[in-house]
Amino acid sequence: MDDLGNVYRSSWNTSLPFPPLIIAVTPDSGGVGTEVTILGDSFGCQGCATAATAVRFNGVLADFHVDSPTQITATVPAGATSGPVSVQAPGGTGQSDEPFTVLP
């Protein structure tokens, strides 16, 4: 309460953001160094608190850039093997339904 008798209230939103959802990975195959586009939702934005924090190809960390809340560009890392692509963000981790095939 202030000197005039006004009462102030504040509230905090403590809910976490949604986990990332991967809809498509294009192309669906490629060798080490291939640039891949990941389409989906809840990827956040580059530099924001809710932005994706990691992209993995079958568990192997990849370099990536959050292009928009619905698109990420990633590079197939050395050591990657065929399997799912995953995106980690503060709200959780999302994984592709279809595997990415790493070519020799």
C-alpha positions, 0 to 999 in steps of 0.5 A: 500500500502506498501513502494514498492507500492504493494497493498494488498487486503483481503476479508472475507467470511461472509456466514453462514454454512448450517443448519444441515440435519438429514437423519436417527435416529437409533434406532427410539425408546427407553427409557431414557438413550438409545444411539441414532445415528443421521446420516445426514450432516453439523454437524461440528466437535467436538470443531470446530466453526461450530459444533452442539451446541444442540440436542433435543428430542421433545424439551428436551435437550440431552447429545451428541457428534459430531462423525463426520460432518455426525454423532452424538451420543446422549442419550435420556434425562429424560423428553423426549417425543415422537416427532422429534429429532433436531440438532442445529448448527451455520447454523440453526436447522435441524429436523428429518422427522420421530418422535423418540418414547420414550418408558416407 
